[in-house]
Amino acid sequence: YTTLTRKGDRYWGLCPFHSEKTASFSVTPEKNVFYCFGCHKGGSALTFLMEMEKLSFREAVELAAKKTGVEIRISESREGDLKRDALLELNERVSRTFSHLLATHEKGETARRYLDARHISPEIRDRFRLGYALPDPEWLYGFLRKKNYSDEFLSRSGLFRNDTRSYFRHRLIFPITNQRGEVVAFGGRALDDYGPKYLNSPETSFFHKGSNLYGIEHALPAIRENGVCHVVEGYTDVLALHASGVTSAVAPLGTALTETQVRLLSRYSNKAVLVFDSDEAGLKATFRAVELLERVGLESEVVELAGKKDPAEIFEKDGSQELKKVIQYSINSFHYLLKKAMTRFDGATPGGKEGVVAFIAPIVENVQSAIRRDAYIDMAADCMGVRLESLRRDLGRHATTGRKRTEEAPAAQSPPVSDELFFLLAVAVAGDAFPGVRREVRLEDLEDQAAKELYIALEECFRHDEDGIEKLAARVSDPEIGRLLFEKVSSDEFTLNREKLVSDGIRAVRQKSLERKKSEVVTKLRAYEKQTADFSVIRDLQLEIMYLDEELKKLRVREHGRDN
C-alpha cells in the first residue's frame, strides 16, 4: 500500500489515504498502531485493512489471517456482551415497573395530572412507555434486591448514586431507547421543587448523552419512509409532535445537538427540519445545529413558531391540528438565519452588512455541497444588495479553516481539547496509570462529555483486563476521541513528565469537582436558611461544607508536598 522508512522507533511513508508529497504517515510497531498527521486517519492493522479494502471487521480479520498464514476462530459472543444484555434486561424491567407505578399507584396521581393537563393521551403514554418514580429514593433498590439482583450488579447499572439511592425520586419518567428499542437510560421530569427540573441517567458503557436521541425508536419508520426527520428540543415536544401525527420527531437529551447525533440522523434521512424554541437560546441552538448539519451534508429547514415558546405549548393550548399546521410551514435554514441576521445587525447599513457576513460565514464555510454553497452566497448577496465578488472576498476573510481543494491533505482543525480530556488521554497513553487514577477520580468528578466517555472506556478495559490503544478506541463511540487516542500515542507529546501530567491531572480534576460540589451545597444551604427549614437539615449541609473544605485542604497540602 505504501513504502515505509524507519526513523527512530517509527516507520514513515506517504499516506495511502490521500495524495501528498511529504511523508506524514506513521507506524509505531511497539504500539501496533498507524496514524497520519496529514489526514488524521489512525488505528490498528485491522482498521487499516477495513479502510483500504472497505471490509467489515470480520472480513479484515480473515484477510489479515490469510496474509500472515494464521488460522483463527472468531468467537460469536463475548463476556462483555453478556453483561451488557443483563444491564439492558434490568433497564427493561425497571421501565415496566415505572410504567406500572404511573398507571396504578396513588402517589403517581401528580404525574397523571401533569400529563392530563398537557393532553398526553394514554395511547402516547403507552407508546413511549412513560413512568413514575416514587418519592422514596430507597424503594427501587430494595425492590430489585428482592428480585435477587446483587449489590455489585446494581452499582454498575447507572440507576443509583454511590449508595442505594435512586437517581430518580418523585419524577415523571421518560425511558430513553436506542434504534433497536432497547431501554438504555431514563430521563426524569421533577414533580416538585427538589433537584433540577430535568435529570438524565448517568453515562454507562451503552449510554452516551451525545450519541442518543429521544424518540428515535418510534421515529425511524417515518424517517425511513419520507427521508425527513424533525428535531425538537425536549421530551414533551417529541410527545406533542407524535400525538399530532408528525411521527418523525426526535430530540437531543438536554444538551445541544451533537455531531454524533447528526451523523446518526444522516444514516436514515436526507433532510432535517428544526423545530426549536423561539427564544434567544433557541436561535443559538438552531445556528449550531445548522453548522453541524451542513458539515455532514444534510439539508435542513426551520419551522418558525410565531411567538409560541415550543411545540409542547402549541399542542397544549391550541391542539394537535394547529401544531400539525404550524409544522407544515418550514423554510430553508440558511434563509431563516440570514433573515435573523439582517434584523439583528440592521442589514441596510454598511456596518450592519459586515455584521451579517460575520454571522453567516461559519454556516457557509461548513457547507459541503458546492452547488448549495454558491446558492447561499447568491441568496445573501441579493438580500444585502451587495456585489457577489465583494461578498465572496469578505466571506473568505472570515473563514476560520478554509477549504483547500488541492491534492494535499485537508488542514483540518480539531475542536479544542478540554483539560479533563487531555488528562485522560495522558492516562490512556501511559498504559498502566488508570488503576491508580480510578482510585482517586470518579466518573461524576468529570464535567466534559468526551472525558466522561473516555473514562468509561478506560474503566471497561480495566474490568475486562484489556490492554492497548486499539481496544480502548473500539470502546468509544465518538470518532474524534478515537482519532485523538491514535494521534497522541503516535506522537511524543506525553513522553516527558508523564507521571507529573497524570498526578497534576488527578489533583486538578478532584479540586474542580470538590469546588463544584461545595458551590452546590452553599447554594442549597442559603436557600434552606431563607426558608427557615429544619435546623437539622441546615446543620447537615454545614457539616458537608466543612468536609469539602477539609478535602480541598488535603489536596493543597499534597500539591505543596510534591512541589517541595
C-alpha positions as CSV (number, residue, x, y, z in Angstrom):
1,Y,0.0,0.0,0.0
2,T,2.9,2.4,0.7
3,T,6.7,2.2,1.2
4,L,7.9,2.8,4.8
5,T,11.3,4.0,6.0
6,R,12.5,3.6,9.6
7,K,13.3,6.7,11.6
8,G,14.0,6.1,15.2
9,D,11.3,3.8,16.7
10,R,8.8,4.6,14.0
11,Y,8.3,3.9,10.3
12,W,7.3,6.8,7.9
13,G,5.8,6.9,4.4
14,L,3.5,8.6,2.1
15,C,-0.1,8.2,3.3
16,P,-2.2,5.8,1.1
17,F,-5.4,7.5,2.1
18,H,-4.7,10.9,0.5
19,S,-2.3,12.3,-2.0
20,E,0.8,14.0,-0.5
21,K,4.4,14.9,-1.4
22,T,5.9,14.8,2.2
23,A,5.6,11.6,4.3
24,S,3.2,12.1,7.2
25,F,2.0,8.5,7.6
26,S,3.5,7.0,10.8
27,V,3.6,3.4,12.0
28,T,4.5,2.6,15.6
29,P,5.3,-1.2,15.9
30,E,5.6,-1.0,19.7
31,K,2.0,0.2,20.0
32,N,0.7,-1.7,16.9
33,V,-0.9,1.5,15.5
34,F,-0.7,3.8,12.5
35,Y,-1.5,7.5,12.3
36,C,-1.4,10.1,9.5
37,F,-0.6,13.6,10.7
38,G,-2.0,14.9,7.4
39,C,-5.5,13.5,7.1
40,H,-5.7,12.3,10.7
41,K,-6.7,8.7,10.0
42,G,-5.4,6.3,12.6
43,G,-5.9,2.8,14.0
44,S,-4.6,-0.7,14.0
45,A,-3.6,-3.1,11.2
46,L,-7.2,-4.3,11.1
47,T,-8.6,-0.7,10.9
48,F,-6.1,-0.1,8.1
49,L,-7.4,-3.1,6.1
50,M,-11.0,-2.1,6.8
51,E,-10.4,1.4,5.4
52,M,-8.3,0.4,2.4
53,E,-10.3,-2.6,1.3
54,K,-13.7,-1.4,2.5
55,L,-14.1,-4.5,4.6
56,S,-16.1,-5.4,7.7
57,F,-14.2,-6.2,10.9
58,R,-14.7,-10.0,10.4
59,E,-13.6,-9.7,6.8
60,A,-10.5,-7.7,7.8
61,V,-9.6,-10.3,10.4
62,E,-9.9,-13.1,7.9
63,L,-7.8,-11.2,5.3
64,A,-5.1,-10.5,7.8
65,A,-5.1,-14.2,8.9
66,K,-4.8,-15.3,5.3
67,K,-1.9,-12.8,4.6
68,T,0.0,-14.0,7.6
69,G,-0.8,-17.7,7.4
70,V,-2.5,-17.7,10.8
71,E,-5.5,-20.0,11.5
72,I,-8.2,-18.2,13.6
73,R,-11.5,-18.9,15.2
74,I,-13.9,-16.0,15.7
75,S,-16.0,-16.1,18.9
76,E,-19.6,-15.3,18.4
77,S,-20.1,-13.8,21.8
78,R,-18.1,-12.1,24.5
79,E,-18.4,-11.8,28.2
80,G,-18.9,-8.0,27.8
81,D,-21.9,-8.6,25.5
82,L,-23.5,-10.8,28.2
83,K,-23.0,-8.2,30.9
84,R,-24.5,-5.5,28.5
85,D,-27.5,-7.8,27.8
86,A,-28.0,-8.3,31.6
87,L,-28.0,-4.5,32.2
88,L,-30.4,-3.9,29.3
89,E,-32.7,-6.5,30.8
90,L,-32.6,-4.7,34.1
91,N,-33.5,-1.4,32.4
92,E,-36.4,-3.1,30.7
93,R,-37.7,-4.5,34.0
94,V,-37.3,-1.1,35.7
95,S,-39.1,0.6,32.8
96,R,-42.1,-1.7,33.2
97,T,-42.1,-1.0,36.9
98,F,-42.1,2.7,36.4
99,S,-44.9,2.4,33.9
100,H,-47.0,0.3,36.3
101,L,-46.5,2.9,39.0
102,L,-47.6,5.7,36.7
103,A,-50.8,3.8,35.8
104,T,-51.8,2.5,39.2
105,H,-50.0,3.9,42.2
106,E,-51.8,6.6,44.3
107,K,-48.6,8.7,44.5
108,G,-48.5,8.7,40.7
109,E,-51.5,11.0,40.6
110,T,-49.4,14.1,40.4
111,A,-47.7,12.7,37.3
112,R,-51.0,11.7,35.8
113,R,-52.4,15.2,36.4
114,Y,-49.3,16.7,34.8
115,L,-49.9,14.6,31.6
116,D,-53.6,15.2,31.6
117,A,-53.0,19.0,31.7
118,R,-50.8,18.7,28.7
119,H,-53.2,16.4,26.8
120,I,-50.8,13.5,26.6
121,S,-53.2,10.6,25.9
122,P,-53.0,7.1,27.4
123,E,-52.1,5.8,23.9
124,I,-49.0,8.1,23.8
125,R,-48.1,7.3,27.4
126,D,-48.1,3.6,26.5
127,R,-46.3,4.0,23.2
128,F,-43.4,5.9,24.8
129,R,-43.6,3.8,28.0
130,L,-43.9,6.8,30.3
131,G,-43.5,6.0,34.0
132,Y,-43.3,7.4,37.5
133,A,-40.6,7.1,40.2
134,L,-41.8,7.0,43.8
135,P,-40.7,9.7,46.3
136,D,-38.8,7.2,48.4
137,P,-35.2,7.2,47.0
138,E,-34.5,3.7,48.6
139,W,-37.6,2.0,47.2
140,L,-36.2,0.9,43.8
141,Y,-33.0,-0.6,45.3
142,G,-35.0,-2.6,47.8
143,F,-37.4,-3.8,45.2
144,L,-34.6,-5.0,42.9
145,R,-32.7,-6.6,45.8
146,K,-35.8,-8.7,46.5
147,K,-35.6,-9.8,42.8
148,N,-32.2,-11.2,43.6
149,Y,-30.1,-8.6,41.8
150,S,-26.7,-8.3,43.6
151,D,-25.3,-5.1,45.2
152,E,-22.3,-5.2,42.8
153,F,-24.6,-5.5,39.7
154,L,-26.9,-2.7,40.8
155,S,-23.9,-0.4,41.5
156,R,-22.9,-0.7,37.8
157,S,-26.4,-0.2,36.5
158,G,-26.5,3.6,36.3
159,L,-29.7,3.6,38.3
160,F,-28.3,4.6,41.6
161,R,-25.9,7.1,43.2
162,N,-22.9,6.0,45.2
163,D,-25.2,4.2,47.7
164,T,-28.7,2.7,47.4
165,R,-30.5,6.0,46.5
166,S,-32.1,6.1,43.1
167,Y,-31.3,8.9,40.7
168,F,-35.0,9.5,40.3
169,R,-37.5,10.3,43.0
170,H,-41.0,11.7,42.5
171,R,-40.4,12.2,38.8
172,L,-42.2,11.6,35.6
173,I,-40.0,9.1,33.8
174,F,-39.2,9.1,30.1
175,P,-37.4,5.8,29.1
176,I,-34.7,6.5,26.6
177,T,-34.4,3.8,23.9
178,N,-32.0,3.2,21.1
179,Q,-32.8,2.4,17.5
180,R,-33.5,-1.2,18.4
181,G,-36.0,-0.3,21.1
182,E,-33.6,-1.3,24.0
183,V,-34.0,0.9,27.1
184,V,-30.5,2.4,27.5
185,A,-31.3,5.1,30.1
186,F,-34.0,7.2,31.7
187,G,-34.9,10.9,31.8
188,G,-36.9,12.3,34.7
189,R,-39.0,15.5,35.0
190,A,-39.3,16.8,38.6
191,L,-42.8,17.0,40.0
192,D,-41.7,19.1,43.0
193,D,-39.0,21.7,43.7
194,Y,-36.4,19.2,44.7
195,G,-33.4,19.0,42.4
196,P,-33.1,20.0,38.7
197,K,-36.2,20.2,36.6
198,Y,-34.9,17.5,34.2
199,L,-32.4,14.8,35.0
200,N,-30.9,12.0,32.9
201,S,-29.3,8.7,33.9
202,P,-25.5,8.9,34.3
203,E,-23.5,7.7,31.3
204,T,-22.7,4.0,31.1
205,S,-21.0,1.6,28.7
206,F,-24.0,1.7,26.4
207,F,-25.5,5.2,27.1
208,H,-23.8,8.4,26.0
209,K,-26.0,11.5,26.0
210,G,-24.3,12.9,22.9
211,S,-24.9,9.8,20.9
212,N,-28.6,9.0,21.6
213,L,-31.8,10.7,20.6
214,Y,-35.1,10.6,22.4
215,G,-37.8,9.1,20.3
216,I,-35.5,7.6,17.7
217,E,-37.1,4.1,18.0
218,H,-40.6,5.5,17.2
219,A,-39.4,8.0,14.6
220,L,-37.4,5.7,12.4
221,P,-40.3,4.2,10.4
222,A,-41.5,7.6,9.3
223,I,-37.9,8.9,8.7
224,R,-37.0,6.0,6.5
225,E,-40.3,6.3,4.6
226,N,-40.0,10.1,3.9
227,G,-36.3,10.8,4.3
228,V,-37.1,13.7,6.7
229,C,-36.6,14.0,10.4
230,H,-38.0,16.7,12.8
231,V,-35.6,17.7,15.5
232,V,-37.1,19.4,18.6
233,E,-35.6,20.3,22.0
234,G,-37.3,18.3,24.7
235,Y,-39.2,15.2,25.7
236,T,-42.6,16.8,25.7
237,D,-42.0,18.4,22.3
238,V,-41.4,14.9,20.9
239,L,-44.6,13.6,22.5
240,A,-46.6,16.6,21.2
241,L,-45.5,16.0,17.6
242,H,-46.1,12.3,17.7
243,A,-49.5,12.9,19.2
244,S,-50.2,15.3,16.3
245,G,-49.3,12.7,13.7
246,V,-45.8,14.0,13.0
247,T,-44.1,10.8,13.9
248,S,-40.6,11.6,12.6
249,A,-39.7,13.8,15.7
250,V,-36.7,13.2,17.9
251,A,-34.8,15.3,20.5
252,P,-31.3,15.5,21.9
253,L,-31.1,14.7,25.6
254,G,-30.9,18.0,27.4
255,T,-27.9,19.3,25.5
256,A,-27.2,21.0,22.2
257,L,-27.3,18.7,19.1
258,T,-24.0,16.9,18.7
259,E,-22.2,15.9,15.5
260,T,-22.6,12.2,16.5
261,Q,-26.4,12.7,16.7
262,V,-26.4,14.4,13.4
263,R,-24.4,11.6,11.8
264,L,-26.9,9.1,13.3
265,L,-29.8,11.0,11.6
266,S,-27.9,11.2,8.3
267,R,-27.9,7.4,8.1
268,Y,-31.7,7.4,7.7
269,S,-32.7,10.9,6.4
270,N,-31.8,13.4,3.7
271,K,-33.3,16.4,5.4
272,A,-33.7,17.7,9.0
273,V,-36.4,20.1,10.0
274,L,-35.5,22.1,13.1
275,V,-38.4,23.0,15.5
276,F,-36.6,24.8,18.3
277,D,-37.8,27.3,20.9
278,S,-38.5,30.8,19.6
279,D,-36.3,32.5,22.2
280,E,-32.6,33.6,22.0
281,A,-31.4,30.2,23.3
282,G,-33.5,28.5,20.5
283,L,-31.8,30.8,17.9
284,K,-28.4,29.8,19.2
285,A,-29.3,26.1,19.1
286,T,-30.6,26.5,15.6
287,F,-27.4,28.2,14.4
288,R,-25.2,25.4,16.0
289,A,-27.4,22.7,14.6
290,V,-27.3,24.1,11.0
291,E,-23.5,24.3,11.2
292,L,-23.4,20.6,12.1
293,L,-26.0,19.5,9.6
294,E,-24.1,21.3,6.8
295,R,-20.8,19.7,7.9
296,V,-22.2,16.2,7.3
297,G,-24.0,17.2,4.2
298,L,-27.6,17.1,5.5
299,E,-30.1,19.6,4.1
300,S,-32.1,21.5,6.7
301,E,-35.1,23.6,7.2
302,V,-36.5,25.6,10.1
303,V,-40.1,26.0,11.4
304,E,-40.8,29.4,12.8
305,L,-43.1,29.1,15.9
306,A,-44.6,32.6,15.6
307,G,-44.3,33.7,19.2
308,K,-45.2,30.4,20.7
309,K,-42.5,29.1,23.0
310,D,-42.3,25.5,21.8
311,P,-44.3,22.6,20.1
312,A,-45.5,21.3,23.5
313,E,-47.1,24.7,24.3
314,I,-48.8,24.9,20.9
315,F,-50.1,21.4,21.4
316,E,-51.3,22.1,24.9
317,K,-53.0,25.5,24.2
318,D,-54.1,25.1,20.5
319,G,-54.4,21.4,19.9
320,S,-52.9,18.8,17.6
321,Q,-54.4,20.2,14.3
322,E,-52.8,23.7,14.9
323,L,-49.4,22.1,15.7
324,K,-49.6,20.0,12.6
325,K,-50.4,23.0,10.5
326,V,-47.5,25.0,12.0
327,I,-45.1,22.2,11.3
328,Q,-46.0,22.1,7.6
329,Y,-44.5,25.6,7.0
330,S,-40.8,25.4,7.1
331,I,-38.2,27.5,5.3
332,N,-34.6,26.9,4.2
333,S,-32.3,27.1,7.3
334,F,-29.8,29.5,5.7
335,H,-32.7,31.8,4.6
336,Y,-34.0,31.7,8.1
337,L,-30.7,32.6,9.7
338,L,-30.0,35.2,7.1
339,K,-33.3,37.0,7.9
340,K,-32.5,36.9,11.6
341,A,-29.1,38.4,10.9
342,M,-30.5,41.2,8.7
343,T,-32.8,42.2,11.5
344,R,-30.2,41.9,14.3
345,F,-27.4,43.8,12.6
346,D,-29.6,46.3,10.5
347,G,-28.5,44.9,7.2
348,A,-29.5,48.2,5.5
349,T,-26.3,49.9,6.8
350,P,-22.7,49.2,5.7
351,G,-21.7,48.3,9.3
352,G,-24.8,46.1,9.6
353,K,-23.9,44.2,6.4
354,E,-20.5,43.5,7.8
355,G,-22.2,42.0,10.9
356,V,-24.4,39.9,8.7
357,V,-21.4,38.5,6.8
358,A,-19.6,37.6,10.1
359,F,-22.8,35.9,11.3
360,I,-23.3,33.7,8.2
361,A,-19.7,32.9,7.5
362,P,-19.4,29.8,9.7
363,I,-22.5,28.4,8.1
364,V,-21.2,29.0,4.5
365,E,-17.8,27.6,5.5
366,N,-19.3,24.3,6.6
367,V,-21.5,23.7,3.5
368,Q,-20.2,20.5,1.8
369,S,-22.1,20.9,-1.4
370,A,-20.5,23.4,-3.8
371,I,-23.9,24.0,-5.5
372,R,-25.6,24.7,-2.3
373,R,-22.8,27.0,-1.1
374,D,-23.0,29.0,-4.2
375,A,-26.8,29.3,-3.9
376,Y,-26.4,30.5,-0.3
377,I,-23.9,33.2,-1.3
378,D,-26.2,34.3,-4.2
379,M,-29.1,34.5,-1.7
380,A,-27.1,36.6,0.8
381,A,-25.8,39.0,-1.9
382,D,-29.3,39.6,-3.2
383,C,-30.7,40.0,0.3
384,M,-28.0,42.5,1.4
385,G,-27.8,44.3,-2.0
386,V,-24.1,43.8,-2.4
387,R,-21.9,42.7,-5.3
388,L,-21.2,38.9,-5.4
389,E,-17.5,39.4,-5.7
390,S,-17.3,41.6,-2.6
391,L,-19.3,39.2,-0.6
392,R,-17.1,36.3,-1.6
393,R,-14.0,38.2,-0.6
394,D,-15.4,39.1,2.8
395,L,-16.6,35.5,3.5
396,G,-13.1,34.3,2.6
397,R,-11.6,36.7,5.1
398,H,-13.9,35.4,7.9
399,A,-13.3,31.7,7.1
400,T,-11.5,30.0,10.1
401,T,-10.3,26.9,8.4
402,G,-10.6,27.3,4.6
403,R,-11.1,24.6,2.1
404,K,-8.1,23.5,0.2
405,R,-9.3,21.7,-2.9
406,T,-5.9,20.6,-3.8
407,E,-4.2,17.2,-3.8
408,E,-2.7,17.9,-0.4
409,A,-4.4,16.6,2.8
410,P,-7.0,19.0,4.2
411,A,-5.7,21.1,7.1
412,A,-8.4,20.0,9.4
413,Q,-8.7,21.8,12.7
414,S,-9.9,19.7,15.7
415,P,-12.2,21.2,18.4
416,P,-10.2,22.3,21.5
417,V,-9.4,19.5,23.9
418,S,-10.6,20.2,27.5
419,D,-8.2,19.9,30.4
420,E,-10.1,16.8,31.6
421,L,-9.9,15.0,28.2
422,F,-6.2,16.0,27.9
423,F,-5.5,14.4,31.3
424,L,-7.3,11.2,30.4
425,L,-5.5,11.0,27.0
426,A,-2.3,11.1,29.0
427,V,-3.6,8.3,31.3
428,A,-4.5,6.3,28.2
429,V,-1.1,6.7,26.5
430,A,0.7,5.9,29.8
431,G,-0.9,2.4,29.6
432,D,-0.6,1.5,33.3
433,A,-1.8,4.7,35.0
434,F,-5.6,4.1,35.1
435,P,-5.7,1.7,38.1
436,G,-4.2,4.5,40.3
437,V,-6.4,7.2,38.7
438,R,-9.7,5.3,39.3
439,R,-8.9,5.1,43.0
440,E,-9.0,8.9,43.2
441,V,-11.1,10.1,40.3
442,R,-14.7,9.0,39.7
443,L,-16.9,9.5,36.7
444,E,-19.0,12.1,38.5
445,D,-15.9,14.2,39.1
446,L,-15.8,15.0,35.4
447,E,-17.8,17.7,33.5
448,D,-16.6,17.3,29.9
449,Q,-18.7,14.7,28.0
450,A,-15.8,13.5,25.9
451,A,-13.7,13.0,29.0
452,K,-16.6,11.0,30.6
453,E,-16.8,8.8,27.5
454,L,-13.1,8.1,27.6
455,Y,-13.2,7.4,31.4
456,I,-16.0,4.8,30.8
457,A,-14.0,3.1,28.1
458,L,-10.9,3.0,30.3
459,E,-13.0,1.5,33.1
460,E,-14.4,-1.1,30.8
461,C,-10.9,-2.1,29.5
462,F,-9.7,-2.3,33.2
463,R,-12.6,-4.5,34.2
464,H,-12.1,-6.8,31.2
465,D,-8.3,-6.8,31.6
466,E,-7.8,-5.4,28.0
467,D,-4.6,-3.7,27.0
468,G,-3.8,-1.5,24.1
469,I,-5.0,1.7,22.4
470,E,-6.8,-0.3,19.7
471,K,-9.1,-2.0,22.2
472,L,-9.7,1.3,24.1
473,A,-10.6,3.1,20.9
474,A,-13.0,0.4,20.0
475,R,-15.0,1.1,23.2
476,V,-15.6,4.9,22.4
477,S,-18.4,5.9,20.2
478,D,-17.1,9.4,19.4
479,P,-14.7,9.1,16.4
480,E,-12.9,12.2,17.4
481,I,-11.8,10.6,20.7
482,G,-10.6,7.6,18.8
483,R,-8.7,9.9,16.5
484,L,-7.1,11.7,19.4
485,L,-6.0,8.4,21.0
486,F,-4.2,7.3,17.9
487,E,-2.7,10.8,17.4
488,K,-1.3,11.0,20.9
489,V,0.1,7.5,21.1
490,S,1.8,8.2,17.7
491,S,3.4,11.4,19.0
492,D,5.9,12.3,21.7
493,E,3.6,14.7,23.5
494,F,3.3,12.6,26.6
495,T,6.8,11.1,26.6
496,L,8.3,13.6,29.1
497,N,7.0,14.1,32.6
498,R,4.2,11.6,32.1
499,E,3.9,10.8,35.8
500,K,3.6,14.6,36.6
501,L,1.0,15.0,33.9
502,V,-1.1,12.3,35.5
503,S,-0.7,13.4,39.1
504,D,-1.4,17.0,38.2
505,G,-4.4,15.9,36.3
506,I,-5.8,13.9,39.3
507,R,-5.4,16.9,41.6
508,A,-7.0,19.4,39.1
509,V,-10.0,17.2,38.4
510,R,-10.5,16.5,42.1
511,Q,-10.2,20.1,43.0
512,K,-12.7,21.3,40.4
513,S,-15.1,18.6,41.4
514,L,-14.9,19.5,45.1
515,E,-15.3,23.2,44.4
516,R,-18.4,22.5,42.3
517,K,-19.9,20.3,45.0
518,K,-19.2,23.0,47.6
519,S,-20.8,25.7,45.5
520,E,-23.9,23.5,45.1
521,V,-24.1,22.8,48.8
522,V,-23.6,26.5,49.7
523,T,-26.4,27.5,47.3
524,K,-28.7,24.8,48.8
525,L,-27.8,26.0,52.4
526,R,-28.7,29.6,51.6
527,A,-32.0,28.5,50.1
528,Y,-32.8,26.5,53.3
529,E,-31.8,29.3,55.6
530,K,-34.1,31.7,53.8
531,Q,-37.0,29.2,54.2
532,T,-36.2,28.7,57.9
533,A,-36.1,25.0,57.3
534,D,-35.4,22.3,59.9
535,F,-32.2,23.1,61.7
536,S,-31.0,19.5,61.4
537,V,-31.0,19.9,57.6
538,I,-29.0,23.1,57.8
539,R,-26.6,21.5,60.2
540,D,-26.1,18.6,57.8
541,L,-25.3,21.0,55.0
542,Q,-22.9,22.9,57.1
543,L,-21.1,19.7,58.0
544,E,-20.9,18.8,54.4
545,I,-19.3,22.1,53.6
546,M,-16.7,21.5,56.4
547,Y,-16.0,18.1,54.9
548,L,-15.5,19.5,51.4
549,D,-13.2,22.3,52.8
550,E,-11.1,19.6,54.6
551,E,-10.8,17.6,51.3
552,L,-9.7,20.7,49.4
553,K,-7.1,21.5,52.1
554,K,-5.7,17.9,51.8
555,L,-5.3,18.4,48.1
556,R,-3.4,21.7,48.6
557,V,-1.2,20.0,51.2
558,R,-0.4,17.2,48.8
559,E,0.4,19.7,46.0
560,H,2.7,21.7,48.3
561,G,4.5,18.5,49.3
562,R,5.2,17.5,45.7
563,D,6.5,20.9,44.9
564,N,8.9,20.7,47.8
